[in-house]
């Protein structure tokens, strides 16, 4: 709930007091003369405030969320413009509306609902947005208890031909895409392991590709209703304090979290995620403690096989990993 009051010093600024059951806070809106935009600006400001309060405790996705009658939630993750609001508007008439923008998954697997007004484009040039209440949009209310059931990556392709399709994804490729649509990921404990577990809840990671989400409603229903055993596995490399390299050696720099799967590694630092494969993954995984170039080369030859330019390839990998801030040398 929110209530606003003009500031006497500046009529174009509104101070909004927000009460959401966690804590009271205030958000400030610079509205100017465009009062028609006030509901959209207010909705965005309140959303950002709600996300701020959950950073570091919940796994926060920029996503639409919908729930069946049992409270099982499907989380539809996608960048802006990929159809999250359209998906919520379309599927929310038969499934419970959880959110069209932000979904919070808690450690215990429950989901925090955020059934904000829908932000819909307006006008011929589609440059403005209006806020439409869930009731006005004809959306169903979600059950009181919500439990995370499936995460789906949405891909809207204007050139897609035929009906929407479900495609399985490599775990680390899916994790890269999903991580880009999170908030405060690096502030969580073991965030990449949590992300991998979320991506494989209900089955292997999947994406739904479509031209218009209207055509994919039945696929989303099926993914929510049916579960399949996951076949992908990963190894979690929890963060450590880091061991400085010895003279002539290389070692990992401190990092936030990492997972390994199918010979590749995904590393999370304070700057974001880095996906490593081939010799880059081999070197980083081997460098938990100080390793010499000779030892790296011996391991690469055993694991990847002989190559006439093996030394040059190794030098390039070491140089690149140092530039990325993942390794240090002494």
KABEL-V271655 format. One record per pair of residues at least 12 apart in sequence whose C-alpha atoms are under 10 Angstrom apart, sorted by the first residue. I is the first residue (numbers start at 1). J is the second residue. Records with the same first field share a line. If there is no record, write none. Layout:
BEGIN
I = J  J
END
This chain:
BEGIN
1 = 16  17  18  19  20  21  46
2 = 16  17  18  19  20  25  26  27  42  43  46
3 = 15  16  17  18  19  26
4 = 16  17  18  26  27  28  29  42
5 = 17
10 = 30  32
11 = 30  31  32  33
12 = 29  30  31  32  33  34  35
13 = 28  29  30  31  32
14 = 27  28  29  30  31  32  38  42
15 = 27  28  29  30
16 = 28  29  42  45  46
17 = 46
18 = 45  46  49  50
19 = 46  50
20 = 46  49  50
22 = 50  53  54
23 = 50  53
25 = 46  49  50  53
26 = 45  46  49
27 = 42  45  46  48  49
28 = 42  45  46
29 = 41  42  44  45
30 = 42
36 = 128  129  130
37 = 128  129  130  131
38 = 130  131
39 = 117  119  129  130  131  132
40 = 117  118  119  120  128  129  130  131  132
41 = 129  130  131
42 = 131
43 = 116  117  118  119  131
44 = 101  116  119
46 = 116
47 = 101  102  114  116
48 = 102
50 = 102  114
51 = 102  103  104  183  184
52 = 183  184
54 = 104  105  106  112  183  184
55 = 104  183  184  185  186  187  188
56 = 183  184  185  186  187  188  189  191
57 = 104  105  106  107  184  185  187  188  189
58 = 103  104  105  106  107  108  109  111  112  183  184  185  187  188  191
59 = 103  104  105  106  107  111  182  183  184  185  187  188  191  194  195  198
60 = 102  103  104  105  106  112  179  181  182  183  184  185
61 = 75  76  77  78  101  102  103  104  105  178  179  180  181  182  183  184  185
62 = 75  76  77  78  79  80  84  99  100  101  102  103  104  178  179  180  181  182  183
63 = 75  76  77  78  79  80  83  84  85  88  99  100  101  102  103  104  151  152  153  154  178  181  182
64 = 76  77  78  83  84  85  86  87  88  89  97  98  99  100  101  102  103  114  115  152
65 = 77  84  85  87  88  91  92  95  96  97  98  99  100  101  102  103  104  111  112  113  114  115  142  148  151
66 = 87  88  91  92  94  95  96  97  98  99  100  103  113  115  140  141  142  146  148  220  221  224
67 = 91  92  94  95  96  97  98  99  113  140  141  142  143  145  146  147  148  149  221  224
68 = 92  94  95  96  97  142  143  146  221  224  225
69 = 94  95  96  141  142  143  144  146
70 = 96  142  143  144  145  146  147
71 = 95  96  110  111  142  143  144  145  146  147  148  149
72 = 96  110  111  142  143  145  146  147  148  149  150  224  225
73 = 95  96  97  98  103  105  110  111  113  142  146  147  148  149  150  151  224
74 = 95  98  103  147  148  149  150  151  152  220  221  223  224  225
75 = 98  99  100  102  103  104  105  111  148  149  150  151  152  153  154  198  220  224
76 = 88  99  100  101  102  103  150  151  152  153  154  207  208  220
77 = 101  102  103  151  152  153  154  155  177  178  179  180  181  182  207
78 = 101  152  153  154  155  156  177  178  180  181  207
79 = 101  153  154  155  156  177  178  180  181
80 = 101  181
81 = 156
82 = 154  155  156  157  210  211  212  213
83 = 100  154  155  156  211  212  213  214
84 = 99  100  101  102  154  213
85 = 99  100  101  118  119  120
86 = 100  118  119  120  212  213  214
87 = 100  154  212  213  214  216  217  220
88 = 100  101  118  134  139  213
89 = 118  120  134  137  138  139  140  214
90 = 137  138  139  213  214  215  216  217
91 = 139  140  213  214  216  217  218  220  221
92 = 134  137  138  139  140  141  142
93 = 134  137  138  139  140  141
94 = 138  139  140  141  217  221
95 = 139  140  141  142  143  221
96 = 115  139  140  141  142  143
97 = 113  114  115  116  134  138  139  140  141  142  143
98 = 111  112  113  114  115  116  134  139  140  141  142  143  146
99 = 112  113  114  115  116  117  118  134  142
100 = 114  115  116  117  118  119
101 = 114  115  116  117  118  119
102 = 114  115  116  181  182  183
103 = 115  148  182
104 = 148  182  183
105 = 146  147  148  198
106 = 147  148
107 = 194
108 = 147  148
109 = 146  147  148  149  198
110 = 145  146  147  148  149
111 = 145  146  147  148  149
112 = 145  146  147  148
113 = 142  143  144  145  146
115 = 133  134  139  141  142
116 = 131  132  133  134
117 = 130  131  132  133  134  135  136  137
118 = 130  131  132  133  134  136  137
119 = 131  132  133
120 = 132
148 = 198  201  202
149 = 198  200  201  202  203  223  224  225  226  227
150 = 198  199  200  201  202  203  204  205  206  220  223  224  225  226  227
151 = 178  198  199  200  201  202  203  204  205  206  207  223  224
152 = 166  174  178  198  199  205  206  207  208  220  223  224
153 = 166  167  169  174  175  177  178  199  205  206  207  208  209
154 = 166  206  207  208  209  210  213
155 = 207  208  209  210  211  213
156 = 208  209  210  211  212  213
157 = 209  210  211  212
158 = 210  211  212
159 = 210  211
160 = 209  210  211  212
161 = 209  210  211
162 = 210  211  215
163 = 209  210  211  212  213  215  216
164 = 208  209  210  211  212  213  214  215  216  217  218  219
165 = 207  208  209  210  216  219
166 = 206  207  208  209  210  216  219  220  223
167 = 204  205  206  207  208  209
168 = 203  204  205  206  207  208
169 = 199  204  205  206  207
170 = 204  205  206  232  261  262
171 = 195  196  199  200  204  205  206  232  233  234  260  261  262
172 = 192  196  199  205  234  259  260  261  262  264  265  266  275  276
173 = 205  266  275
174 = 195  196  199  205  206  207
175 = 192  193  195  196  198  199  205  259  266  273  275
176 = 192  195  266  267  272  273  274  275
178 = 195  196  198  199
179 = 191  192  195  268  272  273
180 = 272  273
182 = 195
185 = 256  268  269  270  272
186 = 255  256  257  268  269  270  271  272  273
187 = 256  270
188 = 256  257
189 = 238  239  256  257
190 = 236  237  238  239  256  257  258  259  268
191 = 238  256  257  258  259  268
192 = 236  237  238  256  257  258  259  266  267  268  273
193 = 234  235  236  237  238  257  258  259  260
194 = 236
195 = 259
196 = 232  233  234  236  259
197 = 233  234
199 = 230
200 = 228  229  230  231  232  233
201 = 227  228  229  230
202 = 223  224  225  226  227  228  229  230
203 = 223  226  227  228  229  230  231  232
204 = 227  228  229  230  231  232  233
205 = 230  231  232
206 = 223
208 = 220
232 = 261  262
233 = 260  261  262
234 = 259  260  261  262  263  264  265
235 = 258  259  260  261  262  265
236 = 257  258  259  260  261  265  266
237 = 256  257  258  259  260  265  266  267  285  288
238 = 255  256  257  258  259
239 = 254  255  256  257  258  267  268  269
240 = 252  253  254  255  256  257  288
241 = 253  254  255  256
242 = 254  255  288  289  290
243 = 287  288  289  290  328
244 = 288  289  290  327  328  329  330
245 = 287  288  289  290  291  292  327  328  329  330
246 = 289  290  291  292  328  329  330
247 = 290  291  292  329  330
248 = 290  291  292  293  294  329  330
249 = 287  289  290  291  292  293  294  295  296  328  329  330
250 = 283  284  286  287  288  289  290  291  292  293  296  318  322  327  328  329  330
251 = 283  284  285  286  287  288  289  290  291  292  322  326  327  328  329  330
252 = 283  284  285  286  287  288  289  290  291  321  322  325  326  327  328  329
253 = 269  284  287  288  289  322  325  326  327  328  329
254 = 269  270  325  326  327  328
255 = 267  268  269  270  271  325  326
256 = 268  269  270  271  272  273
257 = 269  270  273
258 = 273  274  275  285
259 = 275  285
260 = 275  276  277  281  285
261 = 277
262 = 277
263 = 276  277  278  279  281  282  285
264 = 276  277  278  279  280  281  282  284  285
265 = 277  278  280  281  282  284  285
266 = 281
267 = 281  284  326
268 = 326
269 = 325  326
271 = 324  325
274 = 324  326
276 = 321
278 = 300  303  304  317
279 = 296  297  299  300  301  303  304  310  313  314  316  317  318
280 = 313  314  316  317  318  320  321
281 = 317  321
282 = 296  299  300  303  304  317
283 = 295  296  297  299  300  314  317  318  321  327
284 = 296  317  318  321  326  327
286 = 299
287 = 326  327  328
288 = 327
290 = 327  328  329  330
291 = 329
292 = 329
293 = 311  314  315  318
294 = 311  314
296 = 311  314  318
297 = 310  311  313  314  315
300 = 314
END
